[in-house]
Amino acid sequence: MVHKRFISVALVALAAVLATSVTRAANSAPAIDAFRAAFASVSDYTYTLHSHETLGSRVQDRTYDYYFMKPHYAKTLIVAGDGTGSGGVWVGGDQVSGHQGGILAGIHLKISVHDPRATSIRGYTIPDGLLQNIVETYATVPGKLTQVDGGILMGQPTDRLELDVTDPAANHGISKQVLYLSKTTHWPVRQLLYSGDTIVQDQTYTNIKTNVGLTQSDFPF
């Protein structure tokens, strides 16, 4: 009896290991590995984020300038669209130091990273917009991940990652994520997020520059 019980426990443990291995394999792709290698070679980067986002009847169009320095310094400035002139700095943790645009630009406040004043209409935060965090969602959000050729996008040959999300309710209501990465640089080019059949976020990433020489003084907190 003890012997049979031991075998049963061992089989259950083996099944759990195999299930975990399958999950990990499903959430890996050559394009993710190529991006990680490219990201490992940089100390900082800047880029421009063009974002179209919807939530019910609400629509938000914004262009952000993003600045990042390892290990966890980030700064954004909205340069066009809703909230132009607003910006924020995140240096890890659960707070951001930010300011609004216009006549309030000189007033800096430290607020929660999830405060509506510091997020997009769907609740995306400053660290959510970091390119490495965007790519890593495809490796960490449970679901079925596939990679195919993405064709030419914005003048670049691309790889296309598609993630069919297991639990949209645990993923901002997103049921499918699609990411295009450059085959040349391996950095992201465009992302589409779906809620059902509806695109609720369309982002493009332009003017990516790496190792530009940012310092901590570029991230006043």
N, C-alpha and C positions, 0 to 999 in steps of 0.2 A: 504493500500500500504506500509506504513512504517513498519507495523507488518510483512508483507511478506518479505520485504527487510531485516529486522532484522534476521528473520529465515534463510534466504539465507546466510547472512554473518556468522551466527553462524554455519551453516552446513559446510561452507567452512573452517572455523577455526577448527572445529572438525575433518574434513577430513585431514587437515594438521597435527594435533596432532597425529591422528591414523597412518598416513604415516610415521611420525617420529618415532613412537613407533615400527612400523614394521621394519624400517631400523635398529633401535637399537637392536631389538631382533635378526635380521638376523646376526648382527655382534657381537654376544655374544656366548660363548661356555664354558662348564665346565672346559676345559683344560686351557683356558685363565684365568678364575677365580682362578684356582689352582696355576698357575704360579704367578699371582699377589700376592697371599697370601705368597708364598715362597719368592718372591722378597722383600716383605715388612719386612721380618725378617732378612735381611742382610744389612750390612753397606757398604760392598765392595765385589768385586769378581775379579778373574782372570780366563782367559780361553785361549785356543788355537783355532784359526779359520783356517780351511783348506778350501780354496776357489778356485773353477774352474769357470771362467767367460768368456763369449764370446760376441763379438760385431762385427757382420758381419764376416769378415775373420780373425779378431783378436782374439787371445786366451791369457788369463792371468791366470796363476796358481801361487798362493801365499799361504804361511802359515804365519799367524800373531800371535803374543802374544798380548793379550788384558788385560788392567788393568782398573778397574772402581771403583770410590768411590763416594758415594752420597754426594751432590745432582747432580753434573754435571761434575765430573772430569774424563777424559778418556785419556789413552795413548796407543799407538800401536807401535809395532816394527815388521817389516817384517823379519822373520827368515829363510825363504826359498822361492825360486822362484824369479819371476820378481821383481827387486827392493830390493833384500836382503840387509839388513843393514839400510834401510831407516826407519824413525820413525816420530811420531808426537804426540803432546799433545794438547788436547782441554779442555778448562775450562768453556764452555758455550760461547754463542755469535757466531759471524760469522768469527772468525779467529782461525787458528791453528799455533802452533810453531813447526817447523819441520826441519829435516835434511835428506839429501840423504845418501846413503851408500858409502863405499869405501873411497877414499881420501877426499871426500867432507863431511864426517861425522861430522867434527868439525865445520862446518858452519851452524848456525841455523838461520832460517828466519821465520818471521811471515807473513803468507799469508792467503788468503780467504779459508774458510773451503771447498769451492767448486773448488778451484784451481786444475787443472789436476794433479799437483805434489802431491796433498794430497788426491786424490780419486782413485778408481779403474777405469778400462777402461769404465765401464758403468756409472760412475759418483757417485758411492756410497761413502759417506763420513765416517769419523771416528765415529761420533755419530750414523750413520746408522747401524754400526756394533755392537752396544751395544745390548745385548740380550733382555733387556726390550723394546727397540725400535723396534726390529724385531717382537716380539710378538704383540706389540700394533698395528702394521700395519694391522693385521688380524681383529682387532676391529674397526679400523678407516677408512681403505680404502673401499669405497663403493663397494658392491658386494654381492654375495650369499656365505655364510659361512656354511660349514658342518663339523661335527666331527664324526669320526669313529675310531674303533680300528686300531692301526697302526702295530700290530704284534711285533715281536722281531727285534730290530734294534741295532746294535753294542752291543749286549748282554743285551739290556734292553727292557722290555715291554713298548710300546709307545701308545700314542694317536696321531691320524692324523687329522690335520686341513687342509681343502682345501677351498681356496677362489677363486671363479670365479669373476674376476674383471669387474666392470661395464664399466669403461672407461680406457683402457690400456694406451691411449695417455697421461693421467694425472698420470700415475704410472710407469714411466721409460720404457714404452712400454711393461710392464708385464701384461699378460692377465690371468695368473693363478699362485697362490702361494700355495705351499704345505709345511707344517711344521709338523715335528714329535717332540713330547715332551715326556720325560720320565714319566711313570706313578708312578715311585718311588720318584724322586726328583722334578718333574714337570718343569724342565729346558729343553730348546731346545736341540735336538740331531742332527737334520739334516733339511735343507731347500732346496727345489727345486723351481726355478722360471722359468716360461715358457713365451715365446713369440710365440703365436700360439701353434703349436705342438712341438716346439723346446725348449729344456732346455738351458737357457742362463746363469744360475747361479746354481751351486751345492755347497752347503756349509755344512760342518760338524763341530760340536762344541765339543771339547774334553778337558779333564783335567780341568773341572770347579771346582774352589775352592772358597769358600765363607768365609767372615769375616776373612780375612788373616791379617788385621791390617795395611792397607795402610794409609798414611798420605798425607797432601798437599805437602810435600817435595818430594813425589814420582812423582809429576806432575809439573816439572819445565816449566814455560811458558815464 
